[in-house]
Amino acid sequence: MAEQQEPSTKKNPVVKLVNNRNFLVFIAFVVLSFFLWFLNYLNKNLSSEITLKYKFKNIPRTIKSDDMHGGELAVNATGQGYNLLQESIKSRNIPLNIDLEAKAQDNRPLLKYANDRGKAYIVSNDIKPLIRKKIGDKITIGDISPDTLFFDIINVKEKMVPIDIADIKYELKDGQKITKTMIVPDSVKIIGQKSSIDSIEKIKVQPTDIGSIKKQKQYNIELDLPEGVTASYSSVNITYEAEMFTETSKKVKIKATNFPSEYNYTIFPEYVTVTYTTPLSHYDKVQEYDFSATVDYTQAAGNNIEIKVATSYSKAKIIRTTPQICTFVLEKK
């Protein structure tokens, strides 16, 4: 029978070290010493590189860059260690806003243009006051990298064009018609590269089906802008007004003009029937005198003259007249 081994009374060296009271005191002193050294280090004047995020605002439409949405600047800074550490942490989350419409310290535009006008640029030293305002006076700013931010100039054009709403679909009941369409705004300023803008004569709205229109319906519809083109508005308000229409008619006396004075004349017929449509709300308002029917002797063809009919009532739309031709007889006085 194999002999049973006695349990080992030896402890793991690491466990013995951790349980050693003197070792724990030693570690505590090391941590405390490092902490005190670090505090002393932060109280000294140090030099460090701060990575500063930036972004642009008020960007002219004529410029573009690979980093138009922002980038990073490496700023050599000198100051108390604590202040440098604090600013390094803060700069990771709060970007520097560079206004491209602002003035530099010498009162010249911050954004400058090259002699050939093909490039624009910002000298990094010109934004030192902006950086100083952000990080405070306790840090001294040295060199900034890159020392210049470059932009490309693009050939931009702008013009006013009307809004086209032909792609909006709607439904009307039988006998119903659109009486008013209002577009606000009815035109927009479009901006883009000249090659794109020149060929655009109107801007369409996004194809939309607005369904049935009972009496009045208002919608906010997005514009369908071509790629690379921006506009002064991204959408328009469109209001449709619809009414039920009815078809009716009136008999109107024909007026003869320019007949020779040395003759008496008779025209046949003396009246014309005018058939028109009008909104139901205006049915009782339309009168015979709102229409005129005339024949002009100077336009006679043989003994026939075309009857010309018109209306002064804006809500009445003439759809047909009967008859369209009248005849006449002349008698010497």
Buried (B, 14 or more C-beta within 10 A) or exposed (E): EEEEEEEEEEEEEEEEEEEEEEEEEEEEEEEEEEEEEEEEEBEEEBEBBBEBBBBBEEBBEBBBBEEEEEBBBEBBBBBBBBBBBBBBEEBEEEBBBBBBEBEBEEEEBBBBBEEEEEBBBBBBBBBBEBBEEBBEEEBEBEEBEEEEBBBEBBEBBBBEBEBBBEEBEBEBEEEBBEBEEEBEEEBBEBBBBEEBBEEBEEBBBEEBEBEEBEEEBEBEBEBEBEEEBBBEBEBBEBEBBBBBBEEEBBEBEBEBEEBEEEEEEEBEBEBBBBEBBBBEEBEEEBEEEBBBBBBBBEEBEEEEBEBBBEBEBEBBBBEEBEEEEBBBEBEEE
